[in-house]
Amino acid sequence: MISLKRLPTFLHSLKARLIVSAMLLILILLPIVGVTLNDAFKLQVKSASLKELKAYVYSILAVTEVDNQQLFMPEVLLENQFNVIQSGLYALITIPAHQQVADNLSQQARDFDAKFVEAKPIGKPEQAGSLNKDTRKVAWRSNSLLGIDLSAAITTAVHTSATFPLPAKGQGQFSEIELNGEPHLVYGFSASFETEQVNKHGETQRTRFPITVYIIKDQSDYLLQVKEFNQHLWRWLMILMVALLSIQMLWLWWTLKPLTRLQSELAEIENGKADHLNDNYPTELSAVAKQLNTLLNTEQNQRKRYRNALADLAHSLKTPLAVIQSQKDLSPQSFEQVSHINRIIGHQLKRAQTAAGSAWHLGVEVVEVSDKLVRNLPKIYCQPPITITEDVDRSAVFKGDASDLTEILGNLLDNACKAAARQVLLSVKSVNSCLVIGIEDDGKGIDEALHAQIFERGIRADSYQQGHGIGLAIVRDLVDSYQGQLTVSRSTRLGGARFQLSFKH
């Protein structure tokens, strides 16, 4: 099994995997289909050309006559291309070198025959040797061959794999040669005529006259057909490829749309904009959505019951403690201990009520909490007047409970207002999937020696003249429960203390 860590990052998505697999299937399959169809078309066209050349061979044999060991051919053939010089369709008849040629061949043809005999035997040497080791000469050629030096083509054919075929009697053979620098198809067919001849003793003898008929055809039509077919084939394959890719993309989008909707609804639940999933999902996802809704409802009900029970416990404990504190004969030491118990109960209740353990489906926009605190705190700290300035990203979201965020910001802003001379700055921003909150004041600041101590219960900085010293301890516990970070430093803007909170989304 391939580990996800070894895959590229984009392939971690199911959608990306389906898209890549569909594209690979189309991009590999269609070219293979194209090559296969192209080869099949070439074979089909070549097969049609072979049948055509065979038909021309039979038409030549039909008008061929042999008498007294001499070959006779008509001056004009029925197929007009054989009569037109360099028409692209040529016919040729060869015979063994010792055979006689009829007188009706012109002197130009005889000269051509001489050059042919002086060149090389038609076919490979071993093929020629199989026919009584004779070289062959031209007995007849069509008028379309006038002006074409065939001996060069024969010489070239001997030195390359392309040859004039020399089939056995009654057999045909297909080959390719170059003629005048152009590719040509050649089909050769060997036949033998039987003739009667009277010898010098007056006896009648039956003799055989072997010939080989060659039909040579220019491949330009064949190559043109293949080229046009290739152009049409690949053009339509490209169109088909684009169409299939488009259909695949639409099909994948439609198929994966429920997953995208599920992801979107989960994001809304995480941001606190929804509290459950919709029920309109396909069969494969409906059970998942139902179970998630059940889990959400169960967790919300349990948290509500837990908080109600804690509130009841706090109420039941505060009343007896208040009665004890009202006793007139209570010693100062006992009164201090009761107050301390009261503070501990309040702190532990706040800590137990935090929703950090289930904060994955909770979310609140920071401005919903910060705006209320910024409006109300200056009314409390009006002597001297405190100005709270906001530098808040309005879209920033705290992944947790609104009451927990209120507790955190309320304590920090309250302490900042106590320590400030005139100004408090609240900054909120999202950086690399991390929520960063900064609270600064223009007070005296906090000595570095007290940075660790001020988060302990009952310890206050010298700049704070009010409070019981448990606010920062509550903040620290809440931040820890959300796996956040709380740091204290000197403010570079206002000169006082700076508290910075960082929460990973």
Secondary structure, 3 states (H helix, E strand, C coil): CCCHHHCCHHHHCHHHHHHHHHHHHHHHHHHHHHHHHHHHHHHHHHHHHHHHHHHHHHHHHHCCEEECCEEECCCCCCCHHHCCCCCCEEEEEEEECCCCCCCCCCHHHHHHHHHHHHCCCCCCHHHHHHCCCCCEEEEEECHHHCCCCHHHHHHHHHHCCCCCCCCCECCEEEEEEEECCEEEEEEEEEEEEEEEEECCCCCEEEEEEEEEEEEEEECHHHHHHHHHHHHHHHHHHHHHHHHHHHHHHHHHHHHHHHHHHHHHHHHHHHCCCCCCCCCCCCHHHHHHHHHHHHHHHHHHHHHHHHHHHHHHHHHHHHHHHHHHHCCCCCCHHHHHHHHHHHHHHHHHHHHHCCCHHHHHHCCEEHHHHHHHHHHHHHHHCECCECEEEEEECCCCEECCCHHHHHHHHHHHHHHHHHHCCCEEEEEEEECCCEEEEEEEECCCCCCHHHCCHHHCCCCCCCCCCCCCCCHHHHHHHHHHHCCCEEEEEECCCCCCEEEEEEEEC
